[in-house]
Amino acid sequence: MSYHFEFNWLAQYYPEIVKGIGITLQLILIGAVLGIALGIACAWARALGPAWLKPIVATYVELIRNTPFLIQLFFIFFGLPSLGLQLGELQAANIAMVVNLGAYSCEIIRAGIQSTAKGQFEAGASLAMTPFETFRHVVLVPSLQRIWPALSSQVVIVMLGSSVVSQIAAEDLTFAANFIQSRTFRAFEAYMVSTAIYLILAILLRQALAVIGSFIFPRRAAR
């Protein structure tokens, strides 16, 4: 059986593809920045925070890490309106990605904090720093430096996982592929193109994060 590839539809539907790429990049940009910020806050709470806060953050982390991202997305988009909170597709997708990445990055960053030498904390205390000041000025940057490759990989994983937001009609790249195949009936080609684009985006995102790391941690890049 022979199969004839046809990509003539690219000229007609490239605006949908470009729009889908743009929304996917928007989702990962917002998700990465806010998700890592949330992860830093939660990592501090779990590693160095007050005793009453630790079980609250631990519950959040375990809940998110042990449930499917798609269910979390559905809960936010379909469940919260039952409580009177109406969210648009992109709002729900952004919140879901931030919450999801926040939980995973929390554990990655916490591992970096826990690997910090005890002398670093003692040095901060000897300078009359509060525990939070020690964390901010002494512990945080070296901890991030140690776990940056793992954190970068998690960001890429979340970007690839964002493809499920098409299930709530967020017009990302997967939504565009679904739309194109429903109009052209060329499912193989449509998903081949979207797969190639996701691969390129993942490689570029990993490279971009490596460059960002070289600017944030210049001494490491110089080694």
TISE-168679 format. One record per atom (N, C-alpha, C): atom name; residue in three letters; x, y, z. Coordinates in steps of 0.001 Angstrom, whole numbers, plus 500000, padded with zeros to 6 digits. Each point is the difference from the previous one (the first is absolute). Layout:
- site,code,c1,c2,c3
- CA,ALA,X,Y,Z
...
% end
This chain:
- site,code,c1,c2,c3
- N,MET,500846,498808,500000
- CA,MET,499154,501192,500000
- C,MET,500884,501244,500000
- N,SER,499751,500913,499083
- CA,SER,500783,501223,499907
- C,SER,499220,501167,500585
- N,TYR,500745,500927,500555
- CA,TYR,499369,501190,500590
- C,TYR,500655,501228,499385
- N,HIS,499190,500914,499528
- CA,HIS,500503,501206,499348
- C,HIS,499880,501178,500968
- N,PHE,501146,500527,500367
- CA,PHE,500011,501144,500901
- C,PHE,499550,501257,499257
- N,GLU,499206,500786,500678
- CA,GLU,499539,501265,499435
- C,GLU,500142,501096,501044
- N,PHE,500714,501050,499645
- CA,PHE,500188,501130,500901
- C,PHE,499546,501313,499353
- N,ASN,499146,499887,498976
- CA,ASN,499514,501196,499336
- C,ASN,499209,500905,500945
- N,TRP,499428,499396,501036
- CA,TRP,499169,500754,500948
- C,TRP,500813,500969,500854
- N,LEU,501324,499835,500045
- CA,LEU,500823,500874,500831
- C,LEU,499837,501473,499617
- N,ALA,499905,500263,498722
- CA,ALA,499871,501389,499550
- C,ALA,498702,500616,500486
- N,GLN,498955,499195,500096
- CA,GLN,498692,500511,500412
- C,GLN,499878,500135,501507
- N,TYR,500608,499062,500726
- CA,TYR,499766,499944,501441
- C,TYR,501202,500449,500835
- N,TYR,501018,500565,499367
- CA,TYR,501148,500430,500792
- C,TYR,499652,501067,501042
- N,PRO,498986,500892,499767
- CA,PRO,499656,500948,501072
- C,PRO,499547,499305,501284
- N,GLU,499259,498904,499858
- CA,GLU,499576,499246,501188
- C,GLU,501205,499387,500717
- N,ILE,500962,499518,499220
- CA,ILE,501197,499407,500605
- C,ILE,500809,501069,500732
- N,VAL,500182,501149,499363
- CA,VAL,500759,501086,500633
- C,VAL,499301,500460,501281
- N,LYS,498676,500121,499944
- CA,LYS,499256,500393,501192
- C,LYS,500162,498962,501108
- N,GLY,499936,498719,499628
- CA,GLY,500168,498942,500993
- C,GLY,501376,500017,500635
- N,ILE,501031,500248,499187
- CA,ILE,501362,500097,500542
- C,ILE,500084,501177,500970
- N,GLY,499413,501129,499614
- CA,GLY,500041,501180,500864
- C,GLY,499341,499759,501343
- N,ILE,498850,499335,500003
- CA,ILE,499305,499731,501264
- C,ILE,500768,498983,500831
- N,THR,500587,499003,499343
- CA,THR,500824,499031,500741
- C,THR,501183,500694,500670
- N,LEU,500662,500911,499281
- CA,LEU,501123,500742,500578
- C,LEU,499537,500909,501129
- N,GLN,498829,500609,499828
- CA,GLN,499457,500844,501067
- C,GLN,499729,499188,501254
- N,LEU,499426,498817,499824
- CA,LEU,499695,499137,501141
- C,LEU,501269,499604,500744
- N,ILE,501041,499618,499259
- CA,ILE,501214,499542,500680
- C,ILE,500755,501165,500616
- N,LEU,499947,501188,499393
- CA,LEU,500673,501157,500588
- C,LEU,499376,500366,501337
- N,ILE,498685,500133,500012
- CA,ILE,499303,500327,501256
- C,ILE,500154,498862,500995
- N,GLY,499814,498771,499518
- CA,GLY,500090,498851,500893
- C,GLY,501373,499843,500621
- N,ALA,501060,500233,499198
- CA,ALA,501362,499821,500507
- C,ALA,500354,501067,501028
- N,VAL,499722,501256,499675
- CA,VAL,500372,501097,500909
- C,VAL,499248,499886,501319
- N,LEU,498680,499903,499926
- CA,LEU,499205,499948,501234
- C,LEU,500126,498646,500698
- N,GLY,500131,498931,499210
- CA,GLY,500129,498674,500605
- C,GLY,501296,499843,500776
- N,ILE,501111,500516,499441
- CA,ILE,501276,499919,500712
- C,ILE,499970,500896,501234
- N,ALA,499372,501177,499874
- CA,ALA,499872,500881,501168
- C,ALA,499209,499311,501104
- N,LEU,498902,499342,499630
- CA,LEU,499213,499254,500983
- C,LEU,500812,498855,500576
- N,GLY,500780,499333,499151
- CA,GLY,500827,498898,500479
- C,GLY,501053,500452,500995
- N,ILE,500596,501171,499770
- CA,ILE,500986,500542,500937
- C,ILE,499347,500271,501356
- N,ALA,498815,500630,499967
- CA,ALA,499300,500302,501252
- C,ALA,499639,498722,500752
- N,CYS,499517,499005,499267
- CA,CYS,499618,498743,500650
- C,CYS,501218,499229,500497
- N,ALA,501097,500056,499247
- CA,ALA,501222,499324,500439
- C,ALA,500519,500618,501291
- N,TRP,499959,501337,500089
- CA,TRP,500399,500653,501244
- C,TRP,499094,499558,501146
- N,ALA,498689,499950,499741
- CA,ALA,499060,499616,501046
- C,ALA,500255,498577,500485
- N,ARG,500270,499078,499070
- CA,ARG,500206,498608,500385
- C,ARG,501342,499773,500679
- N,ALA,501024,500728,499558
- CA,ALA,501345,499762,500529
- C,ALA,500308,500846,501221
- N,LEU,499569,501260,499990
- CA,LEU,500429,500932,501041
- C,LEU,498852,500762,500650
- N,GLY,498790,499773,499542
- CA,GLY,498862,500772,500473
- C,GLY,499515,499577,501381
- N,PRO,499004,500721,500516
- CA,PRO,499443,499670,501313
- C,PRO,499315,498638,499999
- N,ALA,499940,499379,501171
- CA,ALA,499476,498635,500109
- C,ALA,498552,499904,499535
- N,TRP,499182,501021,500274
- CA,TRP,498595,499933,499628
- C,TRP,499782,500052,498490
- N,LEU,500952,500581,499266
- CA,LEU,499850,500158,498557
- C,LEU,500444,498756,499227
- N,LYS,500931,499262,500565
- CA,LYS,500561,498862,499276
- C,LYS,498959,498963,499592
- N,PRO,499091,499556,500888
- CA,PRO,499017,498992,499561
- C,PRO,499023,500528,498953
- N,ILE,499706,501290,500027
- CA,ILE,499100,500584,499002
- C,ILE,500636,499923,498618
- N,VAL,501267,500424,499920
- CA,VAL,500704,499969,498713
- C,VAL,500238,498559,499560
- N,ALA,500318,499133,500931
- CA,ALA,500226,498589,499659
- C,ALA,498738,499371,499423
- N,THR,498845,500348,500556
- CA,THR,498730,499485,499479
- C,THR,499772,500467,498568
- N,TYR,500241,501277,499754
- CA,TYR,499860,500538,498644
- C,TYR,500929,499288,499026
- N,VAL,501255,499834,500371
- CA,VAL,500978,499372,499117
- C,VAL,499611,498557,499690
- N,GLU,499642,499246,501016
- CA,GLU,499648,498598,499784
- C,GLU,498710,499864,499199
- N,LEU,499053,500890,500226
- CA,LEU,498746,499956,499253
- C,LEU,500244,500228,498510
- N,ILE,500815,500984,499671
- CA,ILE,500249,500321,498593
- C,ILE,500881,498944,499341
- N,ARG,501007,499529,500709
- CA,ARG,500943,499046,499392
- C,ARG,499406,498605,499844
- N,ASN,498893,499727,500659
- CA,ASN,499411,498658,499953
- C,ASN,498615,499984,499359
- N,THR,499691,501030,499229
- CA,THR,498766,500021,499226
- C,THR,500329,500436,498571
- N,PRO,499215,499552,499025
- CA,PRO,500296,500351,498593
- C,PRO,499801,501495,499742
- N,PHE,500858,500540,499150
- CA,PHE,499893,501415,499647
- C,PHE,498656,500298,499331
- N,LEU,499503,499068,499194
- CA,LEU,498730,500220,499322
- C,LEU,498854,500141,501004
- N,ILE,500017,499202,501050
- CA,ILE,498964,500102,501041
- C,ILE,500111,501340,500719
- N,GLN,501221,500435,500275
- CA,GLN,500186,501315,500626
- C,GLN,499440,501102,499113
- N,LEU,500251,499889,498702
- CA,LEU,499499,500984,499046
- C,LEU,498478,500000,499969
- N,PHE,499400,498818,499963
- CA,PHE,498540,499902,499991
- C,PHE,499408,500549,501294
- N,PHE,500655,499723,501119
- CA,PHE,499499,500492,501286
- C,PHE,499959,501528,499996
- N,ILE,501065,500616,499480
- CA,ILE,500056,501463,499986
- C,ILE,498985,500578,499016
- N,PHE,499897,499406,498806
- CA,PHE,499150,500586,498965
- C,PHE,498521,499653,500184
- N,PHE,499723,498741,500364
- CA,PHE,498601,499573,500126
- C,PHE,499509,500009,501445
- N,GLY,500930,499801,500956
- CA,GLY,499585,499894,501400
- C,GLY,499828,501330,500698
- N,LEU,500946,500913,499808
- CA,LEU,499938,501281,500707
- C,LEU,498763,500830,499664
- N,PRO,499457,499932,498771
- CA,PRO,498756,500742,499744
- C,PRO,498860,499603,500934
- N,SER,500027,498755,500515
- CA,SER,498973,499582,500958
- C,SER,500082,500796,501293
- N,LEU,501200,500564,500269
- CA,LEU,500201,500833,501184
- C,LEU,499851,501477,499664
- N,GLY,499609,500280,498776
- CA,GLY,499778,501388,499592
- C,GLY,501191,500680,499365
- N,LEU,501062,499229,499724
- CA,LEU,501201,500587,499406
- C,LEU,500075,499604,498536
- N,GLN,499648,500919,499112
- CA,GLN,500016,499735,498573
- C,GLN,501370,500374,499416
- N,LEU,500564,499089,499249
- CA,LEU,501310,500232,499389
- C,LEU,499926,499697,498512
- N,GLY,500714,500792,499206
- CA,GLY,500131,499716,498584
- C,GLY,500958,498849,499775
- N,GLU,500055,499540,498747
- CA,GLU,500846,498844,499687
- C,GLU,501465,500270,500308
- N,LEU,500515,501134,499561
- CA,LEU,501412,500297,500227
- C,LEU,500284,500284,501465
- N,GLN,499063,500647,500693
- CA,GLN,500196,500243,501435
- C,GLN,500115,498676,500749
- N,ALA,499091,499077,499710
- CA,ALA,500030,498700,500668
- C,ALA,501276,499244,499655
- N,ALA,500406,500057,498735
- CA,ALA,501222,499303,499585
- C,ALA,501220,500587,500693
- N,ASN,500071,501324,500085
- CA,ASN,501138,500642,500674
- C,ASN,500056,499618,501470
- N,ILE,498856,500043,500675
- CA,ILE,499969,499657,501426
- C,ILE,500412,498549,500207
- N,ALA,499474,499112,499172
- CA,ALA,500334,498579,500136
- C,ALA,501489,499754,499810
- N,MET,500607,500657,499029
- CA,MET,501424,499802,499744
- C,MET,500854,500575,501122
- N,VAL,499610,501158,500536
- CA,VAL,500747,500597,501108
- C,VAL,499927,499101,501227
- N,VAL,498795,499538,500323
- CA,VAL,499812,499138,501172
- C,VAL,500767,498695,499840
- N,ASN,499956,499428,498800
- CA,ASN,500678,498731,499752
- C,ASN,501512,500143,500077
- N,LEU,500543,500981,499277
- CA,LEU,501449,500197,500033
- C,LEU,500468,500428,501381
- N,GLY,499187,500765,500711
- CA,GLY,500370,500417,501345
- C,GLY,500259,498823,500922
- N,ALA,499157,498986,499905
- CA,ALA,500160,498828,500861
- C,ALA,501252,499207,499646
- N,TYR,500207,499771,498713
- CA,TYR,501175,499210,499592
- C,TYR,501304,500766,500243
- N,SER,499998,501294,499685
- CA,SER,501224,500776,500208
- C,SER,500291,500168,501488
- N,CYS,498966,499978,500822
- CA,CYS,500207,500075,501457
- C,CYS,500930,498885,500469
- N,GLU,499723,498785,499577
- CA,GLU,500818,498872,500448
- C,GLU,501401,500040,499412
- N,ILE,500118,500452,498760
- CA,ILE,501326,500112,499390
- C,ILE,500838,501038,500734
- N,ILE,499411,501159,500265
- CA,ILE,500723,501085,500675
- C,ILE,500290,499622,501446
- N,ARG,499063,499309,500646
- CA,ARG,500225,499573,501391
- C,ARG,501206,499079,500095
- N,ALA,500173,499160,498986
- CA,ALA,501180,499124,499994
- C,ALA,501269,500826,499950
- N,GLY,499986,501090,499227
- CA,GLY,501162,500883,499955
- C,GLY,500256,500682,501321
- N,ILE,498934,500415,500673
- CA,ILE,500146,500654,501312
- C,ILE,500571,499018,501024
- N,GLN,499487,498783,499989
- CA,GLN,500440,499017,500990
- C,GLN,501432,499537,499771
- N,SER,500503,500209,498778
- CA,SER,501395,499633,499735
- C,SER,500978,501123,500372
- N,THR,499465,501122,500481
- CA,THR,500854,501115,500397
- C,THR,500762,499650,501278
- N,ALA,501268,500312,500018
- CA,ALA,500825,499711,501175
- C,ALA,499482,500749,501226
- N,LYS,500037,499346,501134
- CA,LYS,499510,500608,501239
- C,LYS,500757,501285,500321
- N,GLY,501255,500058,499582
- CA,GLY,500804,501182,500275
- C,GLY,499444,501259,499348
- N,GLN,499281,499843,498898
- CA,GLN,499404,501153,499336
- C,GLN,498939,500647,500893
- N,PHE,499201,499175,500635
- CA,PHE,498982,500519,500922
- C,PHE,500662,500638,501223
- N,GLU,501064,499363,500483
- CA,GLU,500707,500548,501160
- C,GLU,500658,501324,499655
- N,ALA,500493,500119,498764
- CA,ALA,500612,501257,499576
- C,ALA,498969,501118,499973
- N,GLY,498805,499690,499525
- CA,GLY,498935,500993,499987
- C,GLY,499612,500422,501397
- N,ALA,499899,499033,500900
- CA,ALA,499643,500319,501385
- C,ALA,501074,500850,500668
- N,SER,501289,499745,499669
- CA,SER,501092,500774,500600
- C,SER,499984,501453,499551
- N,LEU,499342,500266,498866
- CA,LEU,499872,501371,499498
- C,LEU,498692,500640,500441
- N,ALA,499353,499371,500971
- CA,ALA,498748,500510,500568
- C,ALA,498870,500034,498978
- N,MET,500050,499102,499023
- CA,MET,498911,499894,499029
- C,MET,498871,499166,500576
- N,THR,498785,500358,499649
- CA,THR,498858,499169,500346
- C,THR,500027,498749,499119
- N,PRO,499266,498953,500383
- CA,PRO,499963,498806,499143
- C,PRO,499573,500310,498568
- N,PHE,499029,500901,499822
- CA,PHE,499561,500340,498648
- C,PHE,501084,500757,499246
- N,GLU,500703,500903,500674
- CA,GLU,501090,500738,499351
- C,GLU,501130,499055,499609
- N,THR,500283,499025,500857
- CA,THR,501020,499007,499668
- C,THR,499597,499209,498767
- N,PHE,498727,499623,499962
- CA,PHE,499494,499267,498832
- C,PHE,500120,500838,498743
- N,ARG,499600,501253,500083
- CA,ARG,499971,500860,498814
- C,ARG,501395,500352,499499
- N,HIS,500909,500351,500915
- CA,HIS,501295,500536,499590
- C,HIS,501120,498954,499950
- N,VAL,499840,498900,500729
- CA,VAL,501099,499034,500107
- C,VAL,499659,498656,499346
- N,VAL,498778,499537,500188
- CA,VAL,499648,498628,499637
- C,VAL,499368,499888,498621
- N,LEU,499132,500930,499641
- CA,LEU,499138,499826,498832
- C,LEU,500774,499835,498695
- N,VAL,500882,500936,499673
- CA,VAL,500673,499959,498701
- C,VAL,500866,498746,499839
- N,PRO,500846,499636,500985
- CA,PRO,500763,498747,499844
- C,PRO,499098,498776,499872
- N,SER,498856,500017,500705
- CA,SER,499065,498870,499897
- C,SER,499423,499902,498595
- N,LEU,499599,501140,499453
- CA,LEU,499475,500005,498634
- C,LEU,501069,499573,498995
- N,GLN,501217,500412,500250
- CA,GLN,501110,499628,499109
- C,GLN,500171,498494,499939
- N,ARG,499874,499338,501151
- CA,ARG,500198,498549,500041
- C,ARG,498886,499248,499279
- N,ILE,498783,500519,500051
- CA,ILE,498872,499240,499464
- C,ILE,499484,500572,498673
- N,TRP,500690,500981,499437
- CA,TRP,499497,500640,498780
- C,TRP,499758,499025,498843
- N,PRO,500896,499041,499725
- CA,PRO,499715,499046,498912
- C,PRO,498714,499212,500236
- N,ALA,499795,499532,501227
- CA,ALA,498782,499240,500300
- C,ALA,498766,500889,499901
- N,LEU,500126,501241,500472
- CA,LEU,498875,500931,499929
- C,LEU,499681,500342,498542
- N,SER,501029,500164,499181
- CA,SER,499796,500273,498576
- C,SER,499261,498853,499325
- N,SER,500377,498773,500331
- CA,SER,499332,498831,499429
- C,SER,498532,499963,500399
- N,GLN,499704,500387,501235
- CA,GLN,498615,500006,500457
- C,GLN,499184,501048,499256
- N,VAL,500590,501140,499722
- CA,VAL,499312,501036,499232
- C,VAL,499668,499480,498598
- N,VAL,500936,499302,499380
- CA,VAL,499759,499433,498670
- C,VAL,498874,498963,500061
- N,ILE,500006,499175,501040
- CA,ILE,498946,498988,500162
- C,ILE,498634,500664,500128
- N,VAL,499938,501079,500765
- CA,VAL,498730,500703,500165
- C,VAL,499561,500625,498683
- N,MET,500956,500521,499223
- CA,MET,499647,500556,498688
- C,MET,499377,498926,499110
- N,LEU,500604,498821,499968
- CA,LEU,499452,498910,499194
- C,LEU,498648,499553,500553
- N,GLY,499854,499994,501312
- CA,GLY,498732,499617,500612
- C,GLY,498886,500998,499769
- N,SER,500370,501219,499615
- CA,SER,498984,501026,499749
- C,SER,499096,499650,498835
- N,SER,500373,498975,499226
- CA,SER,499174,499616,498853
- C,SER,498588,499602,500414
- N,VAL,499812,499601,501256
- CA,VAL,498663,499572,500426
- C,VAL,499049,501177,500194
- N,VAL,500511,501235,500006
- CA,VAL,499087,501135,500214
- C,VAL,499045,500161,498830
- N,SER,500292,499344,498880
- CA,SER,499052,500027,498881
- C,SER,498684,499334,500369
- N,GLN,500014,499180,501055
- CA,GLN,498787,499325,500440
- C,GLN,498970,500964,500578
- N,ILE,500433,501194,500387
- CA,ILE,499058,501015,500472
- C,ILE,499883,501134,498977
- N,ALA,500394,499698,498771
- CA,ALA,499875,500935,498869
- C,ALA,500968,501167,500068
- N,ALA,501090,499877,500759
- CA,ALA,501069,500993,499924
- C,ALA,500718,499788,498675
- N,GLU,500165,501050,499228
- CA,GLU,500429,499862,498613
- C,GLU,501523,499911,499861
- N,ASP,500561,498974,500600
- CA,ASP,501449,499797,499921
- C,ASP,500344,499226,498731
- N,LEU,501230,499510,499935
- CA,LEU,500463,499303,498796
- C,LEU,499216,498719,499753
- N,THR,499703,499245,501044
- CA,THR,499228,498768,499825
- C,THR,498585,500301,499533
- N,PHE,499413,501067,500527
- CA,PHE,498680,500430,499541
- C,PHE,500047,500289,498499
- N,ALA,501055,500676,499555
- CA,ALA,500146,500307,498571
- C,ALA,500103,498723,499181
- N,ALA,500774,499024,500490
- CA,ALA,500134,498729,499273
- C,ALA,498665,499275,499918
- N,ASN,499248,499992,501093
- CA,ASN,498677,499372,500001
- C,ASN,499069,500695,499002
- N,PHE,500057,501322,500001
- CA,PHE,499150,500765,499087
- C,PHE,500348,499702,498542
- N,ILE,501291,499963,499705
- CA,ILE,500433,499771,498615
- C,ILE,499601,498608,499520
- N,GLN,500217,498995,500842
- CA,GLN,499673,498650,499554
- C,GLN,498493,499810,499846
- N,SER,499207,500736,500761
- CA,SER,498544,499904,499865
- C,SER,499509,500648,498709
- N,ARG,500796,500930,499455
- CA,ARG,499612,500678,498760
- C,ARG,500598,499321,498764
- N,THR,501208,499483,500140
- CA,THR,500694,499441,498832
- C,THR,499921,498478,499930
- N,PHE,499678,499356,501139
- CA,PHE,499994,498539,500100
- C,PHE,501381,499411,499723
- N,ARG,501047,500809,500268
- CA,ARG,501386,499536,499858
- C,ARG,500617,499945,501396
- N,ALA,499469,499072,500802
- CA,ALA,500419,499918,501403
- C,ALA,501486,499686,500124
- N,PHE,500496,499086,499178
- CA,PHE,501407,499596,500112
- C,PHE,500918,501189,499777
- N,GLU,499741,500762,498953
- CA,GLU,500837,501147,499694
- C,GLU,499846,501107,501037
- N,ALA,498769,500243,500443
- CA,ALA,499762,501070,500970
- C,ALA,500742,499733,501301
- N,TYR,499928,498751,500472
- CA,TYR,500677,499686,501262
- C,TYR,501505,499816,499800
- N,MET,500417,499654,498800
- CA,MET,501433,499954,499714
- C,MET,500601,501395,500104
- N,VAL,499312,500984,499419
- CA,VAL,500481,501379,500052
- C,VAL,500008,500500,501439
- N,SER,498929,499746,500746
- CA,SER,499950,500477,501393
- C,SER,501064,499319,500852
- N,THR,500266,498720,499738
- CA,THR,501050,499293,500742
- C,THR,501365,500627,499728
- N,ALA,500262,500298,498731
- CA,ALA,501275,500628,499642
- C,ALA,500139,501370,500661
- N,ILE,498913,500745,500067
- CA,ILE,500054,501329,500624
- C,ILE,500246,499873,501494
- N,TYR,499320,499054,500659
- CA,TYR,500238,499796,501438
- C,TYR,501455,499606,500249
- N,LEU,500555,499164,499145
- CA,LEU,501403,499600,500150
- C,LEU,500915,501209,499897
- N,ILE,499757,500841,499005
- CA,ILE,500821,501200,499825
- C,ILE,499843,500936,501197
- N,LEU,498767,500180,500458
- CA,LEU,499759,500870,501160
- C,LEU,500713,499475,501242
- N,ALA,499959,498680,500198
- CA,ALA,500660,499417,501168
- C,ALA,501510,500223,499957
- N,ILE,500596,499800,498831
- CA,ILE,501443,500206,499858
- C,ILE,500362,501460,500219
- N,LEU,499232,500908,499389
- CA,LEU,500279,501432,500155
- C,LEU,499793,500456,501439
- N,LEU,498966,499470,500653
- CA,LEU,499745,500377,501389
- C,LEU,501131,499529,500901
- N,ARG,500470,498777,499775
- CA,ARG,501114,499490,500807
- C,ARG,501254,500854,499796
- N,GLN,500257,500397,498753
- CA,GLN,501156,500841,499719
- C,GLN,499841,501381,500634
- N,ALA,498786,500548,499926
- CA,ALA,499744,501312,500602
- C,ALA,500210,499963,501508
- N,LEU,499549,498930,500638
- CA,LEU,500183,499873,501450
- C,LEU,501477,499846,500349
- N,ALA,500755,499316,499138
- CA,ALA,501444,499877,500233
- C,ALA,500682,501360,499909
- N,VAL,499582,500817,499034
- CA,VAL,500557,501343,499858
- C,VAL,499624,500857,501207
- N,ILE,498742,499916,500422
- CA,ILE,499564,500743,501183
- C,ILE,500825,499594,501218
- N,GLY,500240,498692,500129
- CA,GLY,500811,499525,501113
- C,GLY,501412,500534,499963
- N,SER,500567,500137,498805
- CA,SER,501365,500520,499888
- C,SER,500080,501469,500415
- N,PHE,498885,500739,499847
- CA,PHE,499977,501394,500436
- C,PHE,499745,500102,501507
- N,ILE,499125,499141,500507
- CA,ILE,499688,500055,501434
- C,ILE,501162,499477,500827
- N,PHE,500682,498957,499493
- CA,PHE,501088,499363,500725
- C,PHE,501285,500112,499183
- N,PRO,500553,501182,499859
- CA,PRO,501174,500193,499105
- C,PRO,501215,499209,500429
- N,ARG,500195,499812,501309
- CA,ARG,501194,499274,500448
- C,ARG,499934,498549,499556
- N,ARG,498790,499439,499983
- CA,ARG,499858,498625,499558
- C,ARG,500313,499875,498515
- N,ALA,499519,500971,499208
- CA,ALA,500230,499954,498561
- C,ALA,501483,500104,499669
- N,ALA,500778,500677,500872
- CA,ALA,501415,500225,499747
- C,ALA,500844,498777,500302
- N,ARG,499439,499038,500695
- CA,ARG,500789,498824,500387
- C,ARG,500244,499081,498826
% end
